[in-house]
Amino acid sequence: MSLLREIQSGLLKEPPDLGTILLKLRLLAAHLGSEDLEDWVRYEAEGYPREVEVPDYRVVGVSYTANFFGPYGTAINNAPIAPYFIEKFAGKDWTTFKVRESISSVQAMTNKEDGLGFNANNLALMLRGNVYPDYECTSVRASISVFSVQEVVSSVRSRILELTIALEKRLPDAVKVTLQSDIQKEPEQAEAVRQIFNQTIMGNVTHVTASGSAVVALNFVQGDASAMKAQLTERGLPSEAAKEITDII
C-alpha cells in the first residue's frame, strides 16, 4: 500500500493515531520535496517552539473564574469574569491560549471531560477592585474547554485528509510513493505541493507567483500588507513599486 493510502486509511480509524499518521506524512513530504510541509508536520508531531507562530486553529479561548473577599467578611466565590474585564485590565493576550504541545499530547488532553484548568493568580492584582467595587480579588483560575481542544485535533485531522485528496487529484504520481519506491522530483511538482499545502493546511495564506522572465513567490497571511511589501522589497523591488503592488493586491 502506498504511503498516501496508508495515511488516508489511518485517518478513517476511530480514534486516529495522528502521531503515526504524521510520521508517514513527513516521509511522504520528503519524497515529494516539500520543505514547507515537512516543517508543519514536524511541528505538529513534536510541538511548536516558542519562536514559531502557531496556526490559527491552535489558538483557543480561555475563560476565567475568581474568588473575591469583601467588607464584613463577605465573599464571592467562583465568579465568572467577563472577557471584557480581562482584556481591559490585563490585555487581549490573556483571553486566548496558544496550544504548542504535540498533537499526540493534545489528543491525550481530550480525555479530560472537565476541561483544562490552570492557576492564573497573576491576574488577581489587576482585577482587585475593578470587577466588584470594594472587593479584593484573592485568586483566579483559568480554564480551556475540552471542546476547544477537540477542535484542534479535528482541524489537524481534516487538514491532512484534504491535503491527501488534493495531492491525489493534482499529483497522481503521489499515490505511487511507498517505502520501497519513489518518484522523480521535479521543480513543478515541488511548487504544486507547496500551493496545495498553503491552500489545505494554512487556509488563510495568500500565494502570489509571477512567472516569465522573473519568478517571484510570496507567502503571507491574508490582509498582512506590511509582510507582502517587505517580501517584495527583499526580492529587489523598489520600495515605491512594492507599495503600489501591495495596494493593488
Long-range contacts (C-beta under 8 A, 24 or more apart in sequence): 1-178, 2-175, 2-176, 2-177, 2-178, 3-27, 3-28, 3-31, 3-177, 3-178, 3-179, 4-28, 4-164, 4-167, 4-168, 4-174, 4-175, 4-177, 5-175, 7-160, 7-164, 8-161, 8-164, 11-157, 11-160, 11-161, 11-164, 15-107, 16-157, 18-44, 18-103, 18-104, 18-107, 18-153, 18-156, 18-157, 18-160, 19-45, 19-102, 19-103, 19-104, 19-107, 21-160, 22-103, 22-160, 25-160, 25-163, 27-179, 28-174, 28-177, 29-193, 31-177, 31-182, 31-183, 32-167, 32-171, 32-174, 32-177, 32-183, 32-185, 32-189, 32-190, 32-193, 33-185, 33-189, 33-190, 33-193, 34-190, 34-193, 34-194, 34-197, 36-194, 36-197, 36-198, 37-163, 37-193, 37-194, 37-197, 37-201, 40-197, 40-201, 44-102, 44-103, 44-156, 45-102, 45-103, 45-104, 46-102, 47-100, 47-101, 47-102, 47-105, 48-98, 48-100, 49-100, 50-100, 54-98, 54-99, 54-100, 55-201, 55-202, 55-203, 56-203, 56-204, 57-151, 57-152, 57-155, 57-156, 57-159, 57-203, 58-98, 58-99, 58-100, 58-152, 59-96, 59-97, 59-98, 59-99, 60-96, 60-97, 60-99, 60-144, 60-145, 60-148, 60-149, 60-151, 60-152, 61-95, 61-96, 61-97, 61-144, 61-145, 61-148, 62-94, 62-95, 62-96, 62-97, 62-142, 62-143, 62-144, 63-142, 63-143, 63-144, 63-145, 64-120, 64-123, 64-140, 64-141, 64-142, 64-143, 65-140, 65-141, 65-143, 66-123, 66-124, 66-127, 66-131, 66-137, 66-138, 66-139, 66-140, 66-141, 67-137, 67-138, 67-139, 68-131, 68-132, 68-135, 68-136, 68-137, 68-138, 69-135, 69-136, 69-138, 70-132, 70-134, 70-135, 70-136, 71-134, 74-135, 76-132, 76-135, 79-131, 79-132, 81-127, 81-131, 81-140, 85-127, 85-130, 85-131, 86-123, 88-130, 89-123, 89-126, 89-127, 89-130, 90-123, 90-126, 90-127, 94-120, 94-123, 97-142, 97-144, 99-149, 99-152, 103-152, 103-153, 103-156, 106-149, 106-152, 106-153, 107-153, 109-146, 109-149, 110-146, 110-149, 110-150, 110-153, 112-146, 113-146, 114-146, 115-143, 115-144, 115-145, 115-146, 116-143, 116-144, 116-146, 116-149, 117-141, 117-142, 117-143, 117-144, 118-142, 118-143, 159-200, 159-201, 159-203, 162-200, 163-196, 163-197, 163-200, 163-201, 166-196, 166-199, 166-200, 167-193, 167-196, 170-196, 171-196, 191-217, 206-249, 208-249
